[in-house]
Amino acid sequence: MNAAPAALAELAPSPAQVAPAQVNIAARARAVGAEIAARHADAVDRDGRFPTEAFDALREQGLLGVMVPADLGGAGASLFDVAAACHALARGCAATGMIYAMHQIQVACLVNHGTNDWHRDLMARIAAEQLLLGSATTEKETGGDIRNSVCAVQAEPEAEGGRFTLAKNASVISYGDQSDVILVTARRNPDAPSSDQVLVVVTKDDYRLEKTSLWDAMGMRGTCSDGYRLEAAGVIDQILPLPYADLSAQTMLPVTHILWSSTWLGIAADAVSRARAFVRSEAKRKPGTTPASAVRLAEATAKLQQMKAVILAAIRQYEMACGSPEQLTSLSFATAMSTLKVTTSELVREVVEAAIRTCGLAGYRNDTPYSLGRHLRDAHSAALMIGNDRIMSHVATQLLVQRDGLGPFE
């Protein structure tokens, strides 16, 4: 069922506040989500396949390079622009929205921390060729702990121009077969401790992938999050200079949690739209009465509005902190972004469950216009993508040493 609204009311400022570029990006993403991603969403989910049709359309619309600065051929899109696009795409197909979010997280890391000509040339290629970026941040040996690596950069100083090699046993590389570029975490050198990491940018010409496991999951099936052994070689300039711990705090962590949350908001918004359509159909059958299920719809809508509010507040908080490494790396900021993720990942499940209870059997069945089974399965992935228990354990430790702030965004 295509229940996308005519405008991004769930994640948008007032029309007077919207710049032309924002309207253009959001409108193009909304068209792809409603017209193409939604049409193929059931097949993507059923077959566990990459949403090829949606990404062909995203490339045609030039939406993969929107975060690249304008002087390099991109649109210089803001985080709000991209969050709105993730929301719009996820309304049609959650896997499409999530892949788009993961791609833009990597682009943000490159845009914010790529400082040399190699990085700038790659950003120009992303905009011109609409390259798709993936990431390899987990390893089987570390049990999914992205802040520690066994893999290490092996420098080859004797090679002309300074080169490196690395090998990573990645437990997950989402859409690895379709990626044109992969950002890989690794120890700075073989003698570095596991937490002394860097982020290495490798292109398809630089790496080789050997598949080690297949993605056969309950939800988010179209992300194709298979496991791989990755072997890569390149020039030292491909390594982002900022230590990964700082890069993660300043960009990777906040952008990830904001864009993932925006994707989950899209899932929740489509579930509420289906529930609303069901209640209206019931009201038409019994004119003059309010269906009993309308109370459940009101509950779902309230939770949806709560999701929207915390996401918009987080985007605002990130925008206020940008340009200040001290704020971006503060414990209070990290706590705010981590709790954003936990809050929205729990709320998306609650919203979808409330929508199912609103629709009753019509939402439970797979053969009605109000079917919500795919939404529920996709929603359950949210709490497991960087497990909420692990996040809250880190937050609990931070709170022991974190001092009270002096204002609402400290």
C-alpha positions, 0 to 999 in steps of 0.5 A, spaced: 500 500 500 502 506 498 500 511 504 505 516 503 502 523 504 503 529 499 508 532 504 513 530 509 509 533 515 512 528 520 519 531 519 519 538 516 519 545 518 514 550 516 514 552 508 517 559 510 523 555 513 525 551 507 530 553 502 529 551 495 535 546 495 531 542 501 524 542 498 528 539 491 531 534 495 526 532 499 521 532 493 525 527 489 526 522 495 519 522 496 517 521 489 522 515 489 520 512 496 512 513 494 513 511 486 519 506 486 521 503 493 514 502 495 512 498 489 518 493 490 518 493 497 515 486 498 519 483 493 525 486 496 523 483 503 521 476 500 527 475 496 532 478 501 535 482 495 538 489 494 533 494 492 536 495 485 530 499 482 530 504 488 537 506 487 537 506 480 532 512 481 536 515 486 542 515 482 538 518 476 535 523 481 543 525 483 541 523 490 547 519 492 552 525 492 547 531 495 552 531 501 558 533 497 560 540 497 557 544 491 564 546 489 566 539 488 559 538 484 554 536 490 549 540 493 552 541 499 546 538 503 545 539 510 543 533 515 536 535 515 536 535 508 538 528 508 534 526 514 528 528 511 530 523 505 531 517 509 524 518 512 521 519 505 525 513 502 523 508 509 516 510 508 516 506 501 521 501 503 525 500 510 531 497 507 532 502 501 531 508 507 536 504 511 541 503 505 541 510 503 542 512 511 548 508 511 551 511 505 550 518 507 553 516 514 560 514 510 559 521 505 559 525 511 565 522 514 569 523 508 566 530 507 567 532 514 574 529 515 577 528 508 583 533 507 587 532 502 587 532 494 585 524 494 579 525 498 577 531 494 577 527 488 573 522 490 568 526 493 567 529 486 567 522 483 561 521 488 557 527 485 559 525 478 558 518 478 553 517 484 558 512 487 555 508 493 559 508 499 559 502 504 562 501 511 566 495 514 567 497 522 565 490 525 570 484 526 568 477 528 574 477 533 571 483 536 564 480 537 561 487 533 565 492 538 566 497 533 571 501 537 576 495 537 580 492 531 584 486 530 585 488 523 591 493 522 594 498 517 600 495 514 605 500 511 609 499 505 614 505 506 619 502 501 613 502 496 613 508 491 609 514 494 607 510 500 602 504 500 599 500 505 595 493 505 590 491 510 586 484 511 579 484 515 574 479 517 568 483 517 562 480 520 558 485 516 558 489 510 551 491 508 550 491 501 558 489 500 556 486 493 553 493 490 558 498 494 563 502 490 567 505 496 568 502 503 570 505 509 574 500 513 576 501 520 583 498 522 588 499 527 593 505 526 599 499 525 600 492 527 603 495 534 598 499 536 592 497 541 586 495 539 582 502 540 587 506 536 584 506 530 583 509 523 578 510 518 581 507 511 577 509 504 578 504 499 575 504 492 572 497 488 579 497 484 583 497 491 579 491 495 577 484 494 571 481 497 570 474 499 563 472 502 564 468 509 556 468 511 549 470 508 544 475 511 538 471 512 534 475 517 527 477 520 527 484 517 531 489 513 532 483 509 534 488 503 540 491 506 544 484 504 548 485 510 553 479 508 559 477 512 566 478 508 573 477 508 576 484 505 583 485 503 585 492 500 591 495 498 592 503 496 596 509 498 597 512 505 593 518 502 587 514 503 587 514 510 583 519 514 588 523 518 583 524 524 583 518 529 577 514 529 575 515 536 575 523 535 572 522 528 566 517 531 565 522 536 564 528 531 561 525 525 560 517 525 556 517 532 551 523 531 550 522 524 548 515 524 543 515 530 540 521 527 539 518 520 537 511 523 532 514 527 529 518 521 529 512 517 525 508 523 521 514 523 519 513 516 517 506 518 513 508 524 509 514 519 507 509 514 504 504 519 500 510 522 498 512 515 495 505 514 492 505 521 489 511 519 486 509 513 483 503 516 480 507 521 477 511 516 474 505 512 471 503 519 468 510 520 465 510 513 462 503 514 458 506 520 457 513 519 456 517 525 460 513 530 467 513 532 470 506 531 473 503 538 480 502 534 481 510 533 483 510 541 489 506 539 490 510 533 491 516 537 496 512 541 500 511 535 500 518 533 502 521 540 508 516 540 510 518 532 510 525 534 514 524 540 519 520 535 519 526 531 520 531 536 526 528 539 529 527 532 528 534 530 531 536 537 537 532 536 539 535 529 538 542 532 543 540 537 548 537 532 547 543 528 549 548 534 555 543 536 558 543 529 564 547 528 566 546 536 570 539 537 570 540 544 562 540 544 562 534 539 566 530 543 563 532 550 560 526 554 554 530 555 553 530 547 555 523 546 550 521 551 544 525 548 546 522 541 546 515 544 539 516 548 536 518 541 538 512 538 535 508 544 529 512 544 527 512 537 529 504 536 524 503 542 518 507 539 518 505 532 516 498 535 511 501 540 508 505 534 508 499 529 505 495 535 499 500 536 498 500 529 497 493 528 492 493 534 488 499 531 488 495 524 486 488 528 487 482 523 487 486 517 494 489 520 496 482 522 494 479 515 499 479 509 494 480 504 490 486 506 492 493 504 493 495 511 498 489 512 504 491 517 508 484 518 514 487 514 514 494 518 514 490 525 519 485 522 523 491 520 522 495 526 525 490 531 532 491 527 532 498 530 534 495 538 539 490 535 543 495 530 548 497 535 545 493 541 541 498 546 544 494 552 551 495 550 549 503 548 546 503 555 552 500 559 556 505 556 551 511 558 551 508 565 559 509 565 559 516 562 554 518 567 558 516 573 563 522 571 559 526 567 557 533 570 551 536 570 550 541 564 548 549 565 543 549 559 538 545 555 544 543 550 550 542 554 
